Amino acid sequence: MTAELDQITVQKAYAFWAPIYDLVFGALFERGRRAAIAAAEQIGGRILEVGVGTGISLPRYSPSNRVVGIDLSEPMLRRAQERVAELSLGNVARLEVMDAEHLSFADASFDVVVAHYVVSTVPNPEAALDEFARVLRPGGEIVLVNRVGAETGLRHLVEKMLQPIVRRLGWRTEFSWNRFARWTELRNDVHLIERRPMPPFGHFSLLRFGKSDKDRVGDNGPGP
């Protein structure tokens, strides 16, 4: 059984989770969501939430910010749309079905990009991270809450063993910090601001990346 994720598997998984997601994961991931939103609010402005899901986090954004939410799962997004209408969330400017690896927004469109428990659920995490950086303005932040797997030891072995099974649920157990570290090393416009353990069990982390004014890798000095 393959351990890799693909778009069809992810869509099927989250169609299943849509009716029960808030019940199963609402309280479990609440502290992580609160921490990410608090970090995003420090910058504010135009905020993109990738993997907005059922919109469980949307009521927590300040009315002074403009929030755009995207998700690959139509059933999840329908629940988000219902929540926005029910709570009259006027600061939610747009909700749209979209692939995190292929965002339709122009470069530098957002002040903050937020993704709760998303990066390790997409087929190509590095492609999604590249898209987050592309649509982020210089000086903005990427704010993630994400699973960070063990590098070695028993936990690493268990995560590796479980990955082919949990793949059907739409996520990865095996996702080490090295993937984030390698991604930042390959770019010269993104740097780590903060890495903070998050519950449950410290297996997740709040990650904040800042975008500088530098160009992408390949430009090793100032232009003419």
C-alpha positions as CSV (number, residue, x, y, z in Angstrom):
1,M,0.0,0.0,0.0
2,T,1.5,3.4,-1.0
3,A,2.2,5.9,1.7
4,E,2.0,8.9,-0.7
5,L,-1.0,11.2,-0.8
6,D,-2.8,12.2,-4.0
7,Q,-5.5,14.7,-4.7
8,I,-8.3,12.2,-5.2
9,T,-7.5,10.5,-1.9
10,V,-7.5,13.9,-0.1
11,Q,-10.8,14.9,-1.6
12,K,-12.4,11.6,-0.7
13,A,-11.1,11.8,2.9
14,Y,-12.3,15.3,3.5
15,A,-15.7,14.6,2.0
16,F,-16.0,12.0,4.7
17,W,-14.7,14.3,7.4
18,A,-16.9,17.3,6.4
19,P,-20.1,16.4,8.5
20,I,-18.1,15.5,11.6
21,Y,-14.9,17.5,11.4
22,D,-15.8,20.1,14.0
23,L,-17.0,17.4,16.5
24,V,-13.9,15.3,16.1
25,F,-11.2,18.0,15.7
26,G,-12.8,21.2,17.0
27,A,-11.6,21.0,20.6
28,L,-8.6,18.9,19.9
29,F,-6.9,21.5,17.6
30,E,-8.5,24.7,19.3
31,R,-5.3,25.9,20.9
32,G,-3.3,25.6,17.7
33,R,-5.9,27.5,15.7
34,R,-6.1,30.3,18.4
35,A,-2.3,30.6,18.4
36,A,-2.1,30.9,14.6
37,I,-4.9,33.4,14.4
38,A,-3.3,35.5,17.2
39,A,0.0,35.5,15.2
40,A,-1.9,36.5,12.0
41,E,-3.7,39.3,13.8
42,Q,-0.4,40.8,14.8
43,I,0.1,41.7,11.1
44,G,-3.5,41.9,10.0
45,G,-4.8,43.3,6.7
46,R,-5.6,40.9,3.9
47,I,-5.4,37.3,5.1
48,L,-5.5,34.1,3.1
49,E,-6.5,31.0,5.0
50,V,-5.5,27.9,3.0
51,G,-7.5,24.8,3.9
52,V,-10.3,26.8,5.6
53,G,-12.3,23.6,5.8
54,T,-15.6,24.1,7.6
55,G,-14.7,27.7,8.5
56,I,-14.3,26.8,12.2
57,S,-11.6,29.5,12.6
58,L,-13.4,32.3,10.7
59,P,-15.3,33.8,13.6
60,R,-12.1,34.5,15.5
61,Y,-10.6,36.9,12.9
62,S,-10.9,40.6,13.7
63,P,-13.7,42.4,11.7
64,S,-11.0,44.9,10.7
65,N,-9.2,42.3,8.6
66,R,-10.3,40.9,5.2
67,V,-10.2,37.1,5.0
68,V,-10.2,34.9,1.9
69,G,-10.6,31.2,2.5
70,I,-9.9,28.4,0.1
71,D,-10.2,24.6,0.3
72,L,-9.9,21.6,-2.0
73,S,-13.0,20.0,-0.6
74,E,-16.3,21.2,-1.8
75,P,-18.3,19.5,1.1
76,M,-16.0,21.2,3.7
77,L,-16.3,24.6,2.0
78,R,-20.1,24.3,1.9
79,R,-20.1,24.1,5.6
80,A,-17.8,27.2,5.8
81,Q,-20.3,29.1,3.6
82,E,-23.1,28.1,5.9
83,R,-21.2,29.4,8.9
84,V,-20.4,32.7,7.2
85,A,-24.0,33.3,6.4
86,E,-25.3,32.1,9.8
87,L,-22.9,34.4,11.7
88,S,-23.0,37.3,9.2
89,L,-19.2,37.4,8.9
90,G,-18.8,40.5,6.8
91,N,-15.0,40.4,6.9
92,V,-14.9,37.1,5.0
93,A,-14.5,38.5,1.5
94,R,-14.4,35.2,-0.5
95,L,-14.6,31.4,-0.1
96,E,-13.5,29.3,-3.0
97,V,-12.6,25.8,-4.0
98,M,-8.9,25.9,-4.9
99,D,-5.8,23.7,-4.9
100,A,-3.2,24.9,-2.4
101,E,-0.5,23.9,-4.9
102,H,-1.9,26.1,-7.6
103,L,-3.3,29.3,-6.2
104,S,-5.1,31.6,-8.7
105,F,-4.1,34.8,-6.9
106,A,-1.6,37.3,-8.1
107,D,1.9,37.6,-6.6
108,A,2.0,39.6,-3.3
109,S,-1.8,39.6,-2.9
110,F,-1.9,39.0,0.9
111,D,-0.4,40.3,4.1
112,V,-0.6,37.0,5.9
113,V,-1.1,33.4,4.7
114,V,-2.5,31.0,7.4
115,A,-2.7,27.2,7.1
116,H,-4.0,25.1,10.0
117,Y,-3.0,21.4,9.8
118,V,-2.8,21.6,6.0
119,V,0.8,21.4,4.7
120,S,1.3,17.7,5.6
121,T,-2.0,16.8,4.0
122,V,-1.3,18.0,0.4
123,P,0.4,15.8,-2.2
124,N,3.3,18.1,-2.7
125,P,3.9,20.2,0.4
126,E,6.9,22.1,-0.9
127,A,4.8,23.2,-4.0
128,A,2.1,24.5,-1.6
129,L,4.7,26.4,0.5
130,D,6.1,27.9,-2.7
131,E,2.6,29.2,-3.6
132,F,2.1,30.6,-0.1
133,A,5.4,32.6,-0.5
134,R,4.5,33.7,-4.0
135,V,1.1,35.3,-3.0
136,L,2.5,36.8,0.2
137,R,3.7,40.4,0.1
138,P,7.3,41.2,1.2
139,G,7.3,41.8,4.9
140,G,4.3,39.5,5.4
141,E,4.2,36.2,7.3
142,I,3.2,32.6,6.6
143,V,1.6,31.2,9.8
144,L,1.3,27.4,10.0
145,V,0.1,25.0,12.6
146,N,1.4,21.6,11.4
147,R,2.4,18.2,12.5
148,V,6.1,17.8,12.9
149,G,7.2,14.2,12.9
150,A,10.1,12.6,14.8
151,E,13.5,12.5,13.1
152,T,14.6,9.3,14.9
153,G,13.7,6.8,17.6
154,L,10.6,4.8,18.3
155,R,8.1,7.5,17.5
156,H,9.7,7.9,14.0
157,L,9.4,4.1,13.4
158,V,5.7,4.1,14.5
159,E,4.9,7.1,12.3
160,K,6.6,5.4,9.3
161,M,4.7,2.2,9.9
162,L,1.3,4.0,10.3
163,Q,1.6,6.2,7.2
164,P,0.2,3.8,4.6
165,I,-2.8,3.3,6.9
166,V,-3.6,7.0,7.8
167,R,-3.1,8.0,4.2
168,R,-6.7,7.0,3.6
169,L,-7.7,9.5,6.3
170,G,-6.1,12.3,4.3
171,W,-2.9,13.1,6.2
172,R,0.7,12.1,6.9
173,T,2.1,10.9,10.2
174,E,5.7,11.0,8.9
175,F,6.6,14.7,8.3
176,S,9.9,15.8,9.8
177,W,11.1,19.3,10.5
178,N,13.8,18.7,7.9
179,R,11.3,19.2,5.1
180,F,10.6,22.8,6.3
181,A,14.3,23.4,6.9
182,R,15.2,22.2,3.4
183,W,12.5,24.4,1.9
184,T,13.8,27.5,3.6
185,E,17.4,26.7,2.5
186,L,16.3,26.5,-1.1
187,R,14.8,30.0,-1.0
188,N,16.5,33.3,-0.1
189,D,13.3,35.3,0.5
190,V,11.8,33.3,3.5
191,H,13.2,32.9,7.0
192,L,11.9,31.2,10.2
193,I,10.6,33.6,12.8
194,E,9.2,31.2,15.4
195,R,8.7,27.5,16.0
196,R,6.6,26.6,19.1
197,P,5.3,23.2,20.2
198,M,1.5,22.9,20.2
199,P,-0.9,20.3,21.7
200,P,-1.8,17.6,21.5
201,F,1.3,15.9,22.9
202,G,3.6,18.4,21.3
203,H,3.5,16.6,18.0
204,F,2.4,19.8,16.3
205,S,4.1,23.2,16.0
206,L,3.2,26.8,15.4
207,L,5.5,27.9,12.6
208,R,6.0,31.5,11.4
209,F,7.9,32.4,8.3
210,G,8.7,35.9,7.2
211,K,9.1,37.0,3.6
212,S,11.9,39.5,2.9
213,D,12.4,41.8,0.0
214,K,15.0,39.5,-1.6
215,D,14.4,37.7,-4.9
216,R,14.2,34.0,-5.3
217,V,17.2,31.7,-5.4
218,G,19.2,32.3,-8.5
219,D,19.7,36.0,-7.9
220,N,22.9,36.1,-5.9
221,G,23.3,39.8,-5.9
222,P,21.8,43.1,-6.8
223,G,20.6,43.7,-10.3
224,P,22.2,46.2,-12.7
